[in-house]
Amino acid sequence: LVAVPSSIGKLSALQVLSVRECFELPYLPARLSRLTALQKLEIENNTCLQDLDDELFADMAALRSLRIDFNVAMRALPRSLLQASNLQELSLLYNHR
């Protein structure tokens, strides 16, 4: 997988999304923030993924579990992560930069 289509934002009832081992994926679309029912998000082992959109978590009020692990090119976390007020589980393993 080299791109996640921006139309993913139309999946308004989606509760779990796992983006794993997409070794050529440079970014996730900003429209991912429209997944307001999302409860669990796993972004793991994506070696080219450098940044997440600054507003990615702004509207994810249902988000309970977030794993951002083994993304060795990741440079920073988005500020909107602070708005995920219902987050109960957060994992940030082995993001080397």
C-alpha positions as semicolon CSV with decimal commas, in nm:
position;residue;x (nm);y (nm);z (nm)
1;L;0,000;0,000;0,000
2;V;0,147;0,334;-0,104
3;A;-0,156;0,554;-0,024
4;V;-0,472;0,547;0,185
5;P;-0,753;0,699;-0,022
6;S;-0,901;1,019;0,118
7;S;-1,246;0,861;0,070
8;I;-1,174;0,661;0,387
9;G;-1,323;0,959;0,570
10;K;-1,667;0,847;0,446
11;L;-1,658;0,537;0,667
12;S;-1,839;0,717;0,947
13;A;-1,923;0,399;1,144
14;L;-1,572;0,251;1,132
15;Q;-1,455;0,159;1,482
16;V;-1,115;-0,006;1,427
17;L;-0,844;0,085;1,176
18;S;-0,506;-0,079;1,149
19;V;-0,241;0,062;0,916
20;R;0,052;-0,177;0,947
21;E;0,361;-0,259;0,746
22;C;0,291;-0,023;0,459
23;F;0,659;0,030;0,383
24;E;0,601;0,288;0,108
25;L;0,326;0,490;0,276
26;P;0,452;0,851;0,316
27;Y;0,143;0,997;0,488
28;L;-0,213;0,936;0,604
29;P;-0,488;1,151;0,453
30;A;-0,620;1,442;0,660
31;R;-0,974;1,312;0,606
32;L;-0,894;1,031;0,846
33;S;-0,998;1,285;1,110
34;R;-1,359;1,238;0,993
35;L;-1,369;0,889;1,145
36;T;-1,559;1,013;1,449
37;A;-1,672;0,664;1,559
38;L;-1,317;0,527;1,556
39;Q;-1,231;0,362;1,888
40;K;-0,902;0,192;1,806
41;L;-0,628;0,312;1,572
42;E;-0,305;0,127;1,507
43;I;-0,033;0,291;1,299
44;E;0,254;0,046;1,313
45;N;0,574;-0,039;1,128
46;N;0,534;0,207;0,842
47;T;0,895;0,287;0,765
48;C;0,833;0,586;0,533
49;L;0,561;0,756;0,737
50;Q;0,712;1,082;0,865
51;D;0,425;1,301;0,981
52;L;0,064;1,283;1,088
53;D;-0,171;1,567;1,000
54;D;-0,183;1,827;1,279
55;E;-0,563;1,799;1,306
56;L;-0,581;1,420;1,278
57;F;-0,723;1,359;1,626
58;A;-0,929;1,679;1,661
59;D;-1,269;1,514;1,599
60;M;-1,197;1,160;1,716
61;A;-1,399;1,183;2,036
62;A;-1,462;0,806;2,046
63;L;-1,092;0,713;2,025
64;R;-0,997;0,492;2,321
65;S;-0,684;0,310;2,202
66;L;-0,397;0,445;1,994
67;R;-0,081;0,265;1,894
68;I;0,186;0,452;1,701
69;D;0,470;0,200;1,708
70;F;0,779;0,119;1,499
71;N;0,742;0,414;1,260
72;V;1,114;0,483;1,238
73;A;1,083;0,793;1,016
74;M;0,818;0,961;1,236
75;R;0,937;1,309;1,335
76;A;0,668;1,439;1,571
77;L;0,321;1,379;1,709
78;P;0,034;1,604;1,604
79;R;-0,086;1,866;1,852
80;S;-0,443;1,743;1,812
81;L;-0,350;1,433;2,013
82;L;-0,415;1,647;2,320
83;Q;-0,781;1,672;2,211
84;A;-0,835;1,295;2,229
85;S;-0,989;1,332;2,573
86;N;-1,132;0,977;2,591
87;L;-0,803;0,808;2,512
88;Q;-0,738;0,526;2,759
89;E;-0,446;0,344;2,597
90;L;-0,150;0,505;2,421
91;S;0,155;0,322;2,288
92;L;0,452;0,503;2,130
93;L;0,715;0,232;2,096
94;Y;1,031;0,255;1,884
95;N;0,974;0,575;1,691
96;H;1,344;0,660;1,658
97;R;1,364;1,019;1,534
